[in-house]
Amino acid sequence: GESVGLHLPTLSVQEGDNSIINCAYSNSASDYFIWYKQESGKGPQFIIDIRSNMDKRQGQRVTVLLNKTVKHLSLQIAATQPGDSAVYFCAEAPWAGGTSYGKLTFGQGTILTVHP
Amino acid sequence: NAGVMQNPRHLVRRRGQEARLRCSPMKGHSHVYWYRQLPEEGLKFMVYLQKENIIDESGMPKERFSAEFPKEGPSILRIQQVVRGDSAAYFCASSPPPGTGEQYFGPGTRLTVT
């Protein structure tokens, strides 16, 4: 069956460093990918998304890279700050026709800790 | 524009009681999704609803769980005869038509079954 998983469960970095969080997916039919940030006691917060017809997308301090050949997704955070400390999840959604996507399948999550 | 709202934030139920979790989507959003998160795990899809319709309930347990999204009012996730294994955080997300992947999550309801 389809699954979305992460290579590293924890990542510790120093403030100001760049962070890279990785995600592997197994469903080659996956069409849409999202990164979420979840702080303790809160709901997931949307960070950035990418569709399968792209291989890179940039936001403010964040970049998502998609490698469909090896079914790998990564989130790069530039100049990581203590406020970036959280659990990061990748999620995948299938194409549901038109411009619609369906349910999200989440990975296990990576705990990012940023040390001042 | 208020975000997705869920209540209660914390709910304690004894085994065998019923739990009702409410979700009000963002204004203008007509698609609602429910997810369950166990400690130290990712979110697991439960059900996807539009107003008065269940679109996908492939993640819902066959017994004791039900969900609705009426024409008026919030979406309700109902768990009958709760058991300890139902203890988890339940998150609701909403998205605008036509149901894009960009889903906005509420703060969650943390259910504890004693």
HADDOCK unambig.tbl for C-alpha pairs under 7 A between the chains (distance, minus, plus):
assign (segid A and resid 42 and name CA) (segid B and resid 107 and name CA) 5.06 0.50 0.50
assign (segid A and resid 42 and name CA) (segid B and resid 108 and name CA) 6.95 0.50 0.50
assign (segid A and resid 43 and name CA) (segid B and resid 91 and name CA) 6.92 0.50 0.50
assign (segid A and resid 43 and name CA) (segid B and resid 105 and name CA) 5.73 0.50 0.50
assign (segid A and resid 43 and name CA) (segid B and resid 106 and name CA) 5.61 0.50 0.50
assign (segid A and resid 43 and name CA) (segid B and resid 107 and name CA) 4.43 0.50 0.50
assign (segid A and resid 43 and name CA) (segid B and resid 108 and name CA) 5.96 0.50 0.50
assign (segid A and resid 44 and name CA) (segid B and resid 105 and name CA) 5.97 0.50 0.50
assign (segid A and resid 45 and name CA) (segid B and resid 105 and name CA) 6.81 0.50 0.50
assign (segid A and resid 46 and name CA) (segid B and resid 104 and name CA) 6.89 0.50 0.50
assign (segid A and resid 93 and name CA) (segid B and resid 101 and name CA) 6.49 0.50 0.50
assign (segid A and resid 99 and name CA) (segid B and resid 98 and name CA) 6.70 0.50 0.50
assign (segid A and resid 99 and name CA) (segid B and resid 100 and name CA) 6.81 0.50 0.50
assign (segid A and resid 100 and name CA) (segid B and resid 98 and name CA) 5.53 0.50 0.50
assign (segid A and resid 100 and name CA) (segid B and resid 99 and name CA) 5.07 0.50 0.50
assign (segid A and resid 100 and name CA) (segid B and resid 100 and name CA) 5.09 0.50 0.50
assign (segid A and resid 101 and name CA) (segid B and resid 99 and name CA) 5.97 0.50 0.50
assign (segid A and resid 101 and name CA) (segid B and resid 100 and name CA) 5.16 0.50 0.50
assign (segid A and resid 101 and name CA) (segid B and resid 101 and name CA) 5.11 0.50 0.50
assign (segid A and resid 102 and name CA) (segid B and resid 101 and name CA) 6.71 0.50 0.50
assign (segid A and resid 103 and name CA) (segid B and resid 45 and name CA) 6.55 0.50 0.50
assign (segid A and resid 103 and name CA) (segid B and resid 48 and name CA) 6.97 0.50 0.50
assign (segid A and resid 104 and name CA) (segid B and resid 45 and name CA) 6.66 0.50 0.50
assign (segid A and resid 105 and name CA) (segid B and resid 44 and name CA) 6.89 0.50 0.50
assign (segid A and resid 105 and name CA) (segid B and resid 45 and name CA) 6.83 0.50 0.50
assign (segid A and resid 106 and name CA) (segid B and resid 42 and name CA) 5.83 0.50 0.50
assign (segid A and resid 106 and name CA) (segid B and resid 43 and name CA) 5.84 0.50 0.50
assign (segid A and resid 106 and name CA) (segid B and resid 44 and name CA) 6.81 0.50 0.50
assign (segid A and resid 107 and name CA) (segid B and resid 42 and name CA) 5.81 0.50 0.50
assign (segid A and resid 108 and name CA) (segid B and resid 41 and name CA) 5.45 0.50 0.50
assign (segid A and resid 108 and name CA) (segid B and resid 42 and name CA) 4.54 0.50 0.50
assign (segid A and resid 109 and name CA) (segid B and resid 42 and name CA) 6.14 0.50 0.50
